[in-house]
Amino acid sequence: MKKQSQPPHLLQKPFIVCFLAILCNALWGSAFPAVKSGYRLFAITGDDPASQILFAGIRFFLAGFLALLFGSLLQKKVLLPKKTSVPLVLKLSVFQTVLQYIFFYLGLAHTSGVKGSIIIASNTFVAILVASLLFHQEKLTGRKITACIIGFAGVVLVNLNGEDIGMSFRLDGEGFLLISVVAYAFSSSLLKIYSKEEDPVTLSGWQFMAGGLVMVTGGFFLGGQIANVTLPGIAVLVYLALVSSVAFSLWGILLKYHPVSKIAIFGFTNPVFGVLLSTLILREESQTKGWQILTALVLVCAGIYLVNQPPKEYTQENP
């Protein structure tokens, strides 16, 4: 197991790491109502996955462009990947953008919202398992497993809104969502490995552009179309691109300097933000009770606390 890179001074502060990780998930949580608004404004229906993939491809291509633009301005140089990093960018784009989001959109169209939210929330647990058991980036401990179970319980609770979950399983529904979850888990570990050789913002920006281009091409040839283009719709699309560019760039920087489990566990806050912000922004009457949301937050915070607690050191006294 390789030693972690020494983080900059600010990223050594637990409060800063916690704040940035929660900010990323708050931004991702805001994407749920923003995507719904985008579909309505661009007249994309729920049974039109080709147009959804086309819409997502445009979003991610623009996200990559914005990430590279802002990163280049901040670093005062054009962010271009090294020649040796081009295969890394392409491989990362396959997992982080193409596989994750194509299977996400296709799977979500053939399962319930509750089941979809719960399956997607399992990506935190799967990411920690992949990082520990396959990539050997850290040890899988009882504390991490317990933290994941507690955090996942919070996600299940916030999604128990009276809808029948059921035990049915469809390959093109729940199966596709599981593929999306595994793709996310692999992308987290790959981003950590590749960021040792390449700047995380450069990786995120170029992989988004590559993956977005693949999705745009695929969505177009599958018959997808973007109609009813309006200024509010464009504003929502730009916001979604900013969410992805900022959140994934920050997430990549955090993964570069910290164990996957320490950062991934914050992912359990994502669906909680999604429920809260959907209720506030879309004015939807959520069936999730206030006590459920509060209890879910307590459980998620308990899981985060468990993973981020330093292990106790025992001293052995001479007899």
Helices and strands as residue ranges (DSSP letters): G 10-12, H 14-41, H 49-75, G 83-85, H 86-93, I 94-99, H 100-108, H 113-121, H 123-129, I 130-134, H 142-159, I 171-175, H 176-194, H 200-221, H 231-257, H 260-264, G 265-268, H 269-281, H 290-308
